[in-house]
Amino acid sequence: SLPLISEILFQVLGIPVAAKLYLETLGNVVVVSVARRRTLVTSNFDVSMRVFKENGLNYTSRMAENSGLARIGMLNAGIIWNNETAEWRKLRQYFQRAVNNRALDLATKYTVDSVDFAMVLFPIFKHGGGRLDLLAFLRTITLDVTNRLMFAVNVQNHAGLIEAIVEYFQAWEYFLIRPSFSYLLSPFLYRRHCKAVARLSHLSQMILQEKLEELEEFGEEAVEDNFLKHLVVDMRRGEVSQANVVQCI
C-alpha cells in the first residue's frame, strides 16, 4: 500500500479497525506503513509463531517515536519489546513465573467467583430499557480475576479503575501512531491523553504502595506469593526499579 494512505487509515480508524480492514481486503499477511515504519500485519498463526517464538530475538524495538513511548512510560521500560534487552529479559521472568499451571487452574476458579461478584454489581451495567453493558461486565470480571491472581490488593472502585485502563489504552494507541509534531495540531486531545497516562500511573503506584504496606506490616513469609509480591520484594532489594514495577503493573 502507499505509505501516506496507510498512515492516514491507521490515524483515522485506529490500529484494530485499520488492521482488520487490510486483512479482509488484501489477505492474511500484509506489509503496511504505520508510525513511519514498515509494519507486518497478520492473522496467520504460523507467521505469528515465527515472529514471536522462533525468531523473537531479532525483534527488540517498539513501533512509535521515542517521544511517544516516553509519554506512555514505555521507553526502555516494561516488557513489550524493549531495546534494553538485558532489562527486558529480567522483567519477563516475573511474567513467566506468574503464568503457570497453578495460576491457570486458579483463573478458572476465580472466574466463577468473579462472575458472581460482577452480578452483585449488575445494576451499574444496566442502561435504559433493561439493556446490559456487556463490555463493562466482562471488563469487571477480567479486572477482578487479574487482581486475585496477580496483585491481591483491595480495589475500592472497580468502575473507576476500568475507566482509567480504557482511557490509558486510548492514549497508548494515540502516542504509538501519531508523529510528535501532530501534538501541536490537537492540543486538547494531547492533554487529555497525557492526563489519562498520569491517572493510570498514579493508580498503579497506589497498588504498589498497598503491597509495600502489606509486606511491611505482615512480613514476606505471611504475604501470599504472586506476581506483584515478587516484583515488590525485589524492588525493596534494589534489583528492580520502582518505575519498572509501576510499568509492569
C-alpha positions as CSV (number, residue, x, y, z in Angstrom):
1,S,0.0,0.0,0.0
2,L,1.1,3.6,-0.4
3,P,2.7,4.8,2.8
4,L,0.7,8.0,3.1
5,I,-2.7,6.2,2.5
6,S,-1.7,3.6,5.1
7,E,-0.7,6.2,7.7
8,I,-4.0,8.1,7.2
9,L,-6.0,4.9,7.6
10,F,-4.3,4.0,10.8
11,Q,-4.6,7.6,12.1
12,V,-8.3,7.9,11.3
13,L,-9.5,4.4,12.0
14,G,-7.1,3.3,14.8
15,I,-4.9,0.2,14.9
16,P,-7.5,-2.6,15.3
17,V,-10.0,-1.4,12.7
18,A,-7.4,-0.4,10.1
19,A,-5.6,-3.8,10.6
20,K,-8.9,-5.7,10.2
21,L,-9.7,-3.7,7.0
22,Y,-6.3,-4.6,5.5
23,L,-6.6,-8.3,6.4
24,E,-10.1,-8.6,5.0
25,T,-9.3,-6.9,1.7
26,L,-5.6,-7.9,1.0
27,G,-5.1,-11.2,2.6
28,N,-3.9,-12.6,6.0
29,V,-0.3,-11.2,5.7
30,V,0.1,-7.5,4.7
31,V,3.1,-5.1,4.9
32,V,1.9,-1.5,5.6
33,S,3.3,1.7,6.8
34,V,2.5,2.6,10.5
35,A,4.2,5.2,12.6
36,R,6.6,5.8,9.7
37,R,7.9,2.2,9.7
38,R,7.3,-0.9,7.6
39,T,4.9,-2.9,9.7
40,L,3.7,-6.5,9.3
41,V,0.0,-7.1,9.9
42,T,-1.1,-10.7,10.0
43,S,-3.8,-13.0,11.2
44,N,-1.8,-16.1,10.2
45,F,-0.9,-18.2,13.3
46,D,2.3,-19.7,11.7
47,V,3.6,-16.3,10.9
48,S,2.9,-15.0,14.4
49,M,4.7,-18.0,15.9
50,R,7.7,-17.4,13.7
51,V,8.0,-13.8,14.8
52,F,7.3,-14.2,18.5
53,K,8.8,-17.6,19.2
54,E,11.2,-18.9,16.7
55,N,12.7,-15.6,15.6
56,G,11.9,-13.4,18.6
57,L,15.5,-12.4,19.5
58,N,15.6,-10.3,16.2
59,Y,12.7,-8.1,17.4
60,T,13.7,-5.6,20.0
61,S,12.0,-2.3,19.0
62,R,8.5,-1.0,19.5
63,M,6.5,0.8,16.9
64,A,6.5,4.6,17.6
65,E,8.8,7.5,18.1
66,N,10.8,7.7,21.3
67,S,8.9,10.8,22.4
68,G,5.5,9.0,22.2
69,L,6.9,5.9,24.0
70,A,8.2,8.2,26.7
71,R,4.8,9.8,27.2
72,I,3.2,6.4,27.9
73,G,6.0,5.2,30.1
74,M,7.2,2.6,27.7
75,L,10.6,4.0,26.5
76,N,13.1,1.3,27.6
77,A,10.7,0.2,30.3
78,G,8.4,-2.8,30.9
79,I,8.5,-5.9,28.7
80,I,6.8,-5.1,25.4
81,W,9.8,-5.2,23.0
82,N,12.5,-3.3,24.8
83,N,15.7,-2.2,23.3
84,E,17.3,-2.6,26.8
85,T,17.4,-6.4,26.2
86,A,19.0,-7.4,29.5
87,E,16.4,-5.5,31.4
88,W,13.6,-6.9,29.3
89,R,14.8,-10.5,29.9
90,K,14.9,-9.8,33.7
91,L,11.4,-8.4,33.8
92,R,10.0,-11.0,31.5
93,Q,10.8,-13.7,34.1
94,Y,8.3,-12.2,36.5
95,F,5.5,-12.7,34.0
96,Q,6.7,-16.2,33.1
97,R,6.8,-17.2,36.7
98,A,3.3,-15.8,37.3
99,V,1.6,-17.5,34.4
100,N,1.9,-21.2,35.3
101,N,-0.3,-24.3,35.5
102,R,-1.4,-23.4,39.1
103,A,-2.3,-19.9,38.0
104,L,-4.4,-21.2,35.1
105,D,-6.2,-23.6,37.4
106,L,-6.9,-20.8,39.8
107,A,-8.0,-18.5,37.0
108,T,-10.9,-21.0,36.2
109,K,-12.0,-21.0,39.8
110,Y,-11.7,-17.2,40.2
111,T,-13.6,-16.5,37.0
112,V,-16.7,-18.3,38.5
113,D,-16.3,-16.2,41.7
114,S,-15.8,-13.0,39.7
115,V,-18.9,-13.6,37.6
116,D,-20.8,-13.8,40.9
117,F,-19.1,-10.7,42.1
118,A,-20.0,-8.8,38.9
119,M,-23.6,-10.0,39.2
120,V,-23.8,-8.2,42.5
121,L,-22.7,-5.0,40.7
122,F,-25.2,-5.8,37.9
123,P,-27.3,-2.7,38.4
124,I,-24.4,-0.4,37.4
125,F,-24.2,-2.2,34.0
126,K,-27.9,-1.6,33.1
127,H,-28.9,1.2,30.9
128,G,-32.4,2.3,29.9
129,G,-34.7,-0.4,28.6
130,G,-33.0,-3.2,30.6
131,R,-30.0,-3.5,28.3
132,L,-26.7,-4.8,29.7
133,D,-23.4,-3.2,29.0
134,L,-21.7,-6.5,28.3
135,L,-18.3,-5.0,27.6
136,A,-18.2,-3.3,31.0
137,F,-19.5,-6.5,32.6
138,L,-16.6,-8.5,31.0
139,R,-14.0,-5.9,31.9
140,T,-15.1,-6.1,35.6
141,I,-14.7,-9.9,35.6
142,T,-11.3,-9.5,33.9
143,L,-10.1,-6.9,36.4
144,D,-11.3,-9.0,39.3
145,V,-9.6,-12.2,38.1
146,T,-6.4,-10.3,37.3
147,N,-6.3,-8.7,40.7
148,R,-7.0,-12.0,42.5
149,L,-4.2,-13.8,40.6
150,M,-1.5,-11.2,40.2
151,F,-2.0,-8.4,42.8
152,A,-4.3,-9.4,45.6
153,V,-4.9,-5.8,46.7
154,N,-8.1,-4.2,47.8
155,V,-9.7,-2.4,44.8
156,Q,-12.0,0.2,46.2
157,N,-13.5,1.4,42.9
158,H,-13.6,-1.2,40.0
159,A,-15.6,1.1,37.7
160,G,-13.1,4.0,38.2
161,L,-10.1,1.7,37.6
162,I,-11.6,0.2,34.5
163,E,-12.3,3.7,33.1
164,A,-8.7,4.6,33.7
165,I,-7.4,1.5,32.0
166,V,-9.6,2.1,28.9
167,E,-8.5,5.7,28.7
168,Y,-4.9,4.7,29.1
169,F,-5.1,2.4,26.1
170,Q,-6.7,5.1,24.0
171,A,-3.7,7.2,24.9
172,W,-1.4,4.2,24.2
173,E,-2.7,4.0,20.6
174,Y,-2.6,7.8,20.1
175,F,1.1,8.0,21.2
176,L,2.1,4.9,19.3
177,I,1.0,6.0,15.8
178,R,0.9,9.8,16.0
179,P,4.1,11.7,15.0
180,S,5.3,14.1,17.7
181,F,4.7,17.2,15.6
182,S,1.0,16.4,15.4
183,Y,0.6,17.0,19.2
184,L,0.6,20.7,18.5
185,L,-2.3,20.3,16.0
186,S,-4.6,18.9,18.6
187,P,-3.6,20.3,22.0
188,F,-6.9,19.3,23.7
189,L,-6.5,15.7,22.6
190,Y,-2.8,15.7,23.6
191,R,-3.5,17.0,27.1
192,R,-6.4,14.5,27.5
193,H,-4.2,11.6,26.7
194,C,-1.3,12.8,28.9
195,K,-3.8,13.1,31.7
196,A,-5.0,9.5,31.1
197,V,-1.5,8.2,31.3
198,A,-0.8,10.1,34.5
199,R,-4.1,8.8,36.0
200,L,-3.3,5.1,35.5
201,S,0.3,5.6,36.6
202,H,-1.0,7.2,39.8
203,L,-3.4,4.3,40.4
204,S,-0.6,1.8,39.7
205,Q,1.6,3.5,42.2
206,M,-1.3,3.2,44.8
207,I,-1.5,-0.6,44.1
208,L,2.3,-0.8,44.6
209,Q,2.1,1.3,47.8
210,E,-0.6,-1.0,49.2
211,K,1.5,-4.1,48.6
212,L,4.5,-2.4,50.2
213,E,2.5,-1.6,53.3
214,E,1.2,-5.2,53.4
215,L,4.8,-6.6,53.3
216,E,6.0,-4.2,55.9
217,E,3.1,-5.0,58.3
218,F,3.0,-8.8,57.9
219,G,6.4,-9.7,56.6
220,E,7.3,-11.6,53.4
221,E,6.5,-15.1,54.6
222,A,2.9,-14.1,55.6
223,V,2.0,-12.5,52.3
224,E,0.6,-14.6,49.5
225,D,3.1,-15.3,46.6
226,N,2.0,-13.7,43.4
227,F,3.3,-11.5,40.5
228,L,3.2,-8.2,42.4
229,K,4.8,-9.6,45.6
230,H,7.8,-10.9,43.7
231,L,8.3,-7.6,42.0
232,V,7.9,-5.5,45.1
233,V,10.2,-7.8,47.2
234,D,12.9,-7.5,44.5
235,M,12.3,-3.7,44.3
236,R,13.0,-3.4,48.1
237,R,16.3,-5.3,47.5
238,G,17.3,-2.9,44.7
239,E,17.0,-5.5,41.9
240,V,14.1,-3.8,40.1
241,S,13.4,0.0,39.8
242,Q,10.2,1.4,41.1
243,A,9.4,2.8,37.6
244,N,9.6,-0.6,36.1
245,V,7.4,-2.1,38.8
246,V,4.8,0.6,38.0
247,Q,5.1,-0.1,34.3
248,C,4.7,-3.9,34.9
249,I,1.6,-3.2,36.9
